[in-house]
């Protein structure tokens, strides 16, 4: 079943500068769909369009076959939850309050969250291993802890789809791995779907290596150059074409798990 679908999607600034065009893809229930590509190729702008934060120049975004243009904000919130790559910590809210904000679409504009909403928020914190932090001021969290709280806030929406824009961009390796483990578990155990823009190519191989249903879209020159499973798309030839790097795909000797080794910025360096 298609959770989200983009059909001939195109976007431009002021109707002049085309950022992307003719984007077509769909994501099934219980699937990770990764969007990778060089800086400036339009990944984050595409994410904004999928969320309805920007309006497509042409084409359409469908949630469960319903056009996003015909959906109210609370309907979009029910269909998809958003996890940003960063967050400005302003007021000293408690962690539980931040996560409970994910229930805003389900309560009235002037109604406070009820016990059920707080229980859902606590369950979301439990799913990301942060239940012990519920009473902490979120302004005092580390970057990795904050990102887990933002994922919990998205989970509190009870959506079947999480849309993530570079969710590990500012994390150290330990917290990056923690986030990837949580994403993998949510997909395999909760049947949640993920659309995620990322710079880190090995994240695609991570999900494939641990048995998560994964596809990757290689975005280049305003379009998806290739779409498929990581081992078919993230080849040395494709990486050289899109990123101008000389790379090879290595395998672990024990279990055959694959990962990418970037060797040089370009062949020109060797000449």
N, C-alpha and C positions, 0 to 999 in steps of 0.2 A: 504493500500500500504506500502510495506517494504521500509523504508528510509535507513536503515543500517542492515546488517546481518553478523554474524560471523558463519562460518561453520567449525566445527572440528578444531578450532584454538588452536595452541600450540606454546609455546615460551620457549627457554632455553638460558642461558648465555653460550657462547662458545660451544654450542651443547652438554653440559654436564649436567648442573644443570637445571632441568625442573622447570620453574616458574609457568606455568599453562599449562593445556592440555585438549583437548576434550571440548572446550568452544563452545557452540551453543546457539545463541539467535538471535532474530530479533526485531526491533523497528518499530512500525507503525507511520504514520503521526499523529501529535497531541497527543503524548504519552510521559510521563516521565518514563524513565527506570533507576532505581537506582541500583548501584553496591555497596553493603556493605559487610564488613568482617573485621577480625582482622588485625592488623599491619603485614606487610610482606606477606600477602596472594597473592599479585600480582595485586591489583586493578590499581595502577598507571602505571604499566608495560603494563597491558591490554589496558589502555587508549592510551599509546604511540603507541601500535600496531594498534589500531583503526584509529589513525591519520596518520599512515605511517611513524612515526618517528623511529620505530623499525620494523624489518622484521620478520614475523612469521617463526618459524621452519617448521610448516606444517599447512595445512588448508588455509582458505581464509577470507578476509573481503570484503564485497560487498556494494557499494553505488548504490542504484537503480539498483541492479542486475549486476553492473559492478565491476569487480575485481579491487581492489585498486592497484594491481601490474601493471595494464594496464592503469593507470591514470597518467596524468601529474600533477605537483604540483598545477597549477592554477585550474585544474579540481577538485582536492581534496578540495581546498579552496572554490570552489563554492558549493561543496556537504556538507561540514561540517566546522563549525567555532569552535575555541578552546578558552576556558576560563580557565586559569591556577589558581592554588590555591594561588599564590603569584607572585610578579613582582618586580624586582630590578629597582628602579627609578634612572636613570643615568643622562641624560641631561634634562635641564629645558624646555622641549617641552610644548606648550600649550595643554590643554585638547582636543580641537578640532583637533589639529594635530595628537595626539595619536589615536583618534577615526578614523580619515581619513586614518590612516595606514591600517585599515581593508579593504580599497579599493585597496590595492597594487596589488592584483591579477588581477584587472580589467583594470589597466592602464599599459602602456609600461614600460619597465625597466628604461628608461631614461626620461619618461614623467611625468610631475607634475600632481597631481589630479586636475580635473576641477571643475566647479561650481556644476555639478550634483553630483559629489563625495562628495563635502562639504555639499551639501543639504542633502544627504543620511546620512552623519555623524551627522548633526544637528538633523535630525529626530530620529536617534538612541539614541542620548543624551536625547531627549524629552521622549522617551519611558521608560527610566530608571530614569526620574526625575532629570537629571543633566544638562539641557540646560543652566541654569544660571551660570554654571561653565565653559563654553566653552572657555573663555579667560584666565582662571587661569593657572598658572604653575602647571603641574601635580605632580611635586616633592613636592609640598606643600599640597597635599591632605592627608586626613586621610586614614587609611586602608580601612574603609568601603566605602568612596568616591571613592578610587582608584578601588576597586572591581567593583563598578557600571560602572565606565569608561571602564574597561576591558570587561564587558558584552556589553556595547555600541559598543566597537570596533568590537566585534564578530558579533553583529547585523548588523553592517555596511557592512558585507560581503554578506548580503542578502541570507544566506544559510537557508535551511529548517531544518537543524539539528545543535544543539549546543552540543558540547562535553565538559564536565566540570570535572575538577579534583579537588575535595575538595574545591569548590569555597567559602565556608564560614569558612574554617579552622582557620583563624586568626581574625575573626570578633567577636565583642561583640554581645550580644543577640539581641539588637535593629537592628543592621545592618544585622545580619543573617536573621532576620524575613523580613527585607526589600528586601533582595535578593530572599528569597523564594516567597514573594508576587509577585515580578516581574516575576520570572520564571513561576509561576502559571498563571499569566495574559497572558504571551506570548503564553503559550500552549493553553489556552482556547479561547483567542481572535485572535491570529495570526496563530494558528494551527501549531506552531513550535514544533519540536520534541527535546527531551532532553535525553542525556545519561550522567549520573552524578555519579562519585565515591564519596562516603561520609562515614565518621565515625559516623555521627549523625543519629541514627536509627529513632528518632522521626520525622525527616524530611520526611520519607516515609509516616508516619501516617498524617503529616500535609497536604501533597498533597491529600491523600485519603480523609481526613476530609473535604477539601474545594471543593471536586468534580472534581479534576483533574484526568484524565485517567492515572493511575499509576500502574507500576509493579516494583517489587524489586527482585534482584538476590542476594542470600546469598552465598558469595564466601568463600570457605573453602577447605583446602587441595588440592590446585591446580585446583579446579573446582568449578562450580556452584552447591552448595548443594541442593538448592531449588530455584524455580522461580515462582512468582505469585503475586497476590495483597497483599499489606502489612498485612492485617488482617489475611491472610492465612499463610503467610511465617514467620512473626515476632511474633511467639508464644513463651511463656515462655520455652517450651521444646526445640525449635530450638535455642533460644538464649543461653540456658545453654549448648547445644551441641557444638555450634560454639565459643561462647565467654567465656564459663565457668563462667557465672554469674547467680545468682538467681534473677529473674525478674518477674514482673507481668504486664499485660496490664490492665490499668484503663480506665474508661469512665467518661466523664463529665456528671454530673447529669442533666444538662439542655438540651443538644442537643445530648448526646451520643457519642461525639467525643472521639476517643481513643488516648492514649499515653502510652509510656512505662515507668515504674518505675524500675530502677535497685536497688535492695535491698542490695545485697552483692556480693563480688567478686566471691565467690564460696561457695558451701555447706560446704567445709572443714573448713571454718572460724567458722561455728556454732558448729562444733564437738569438 
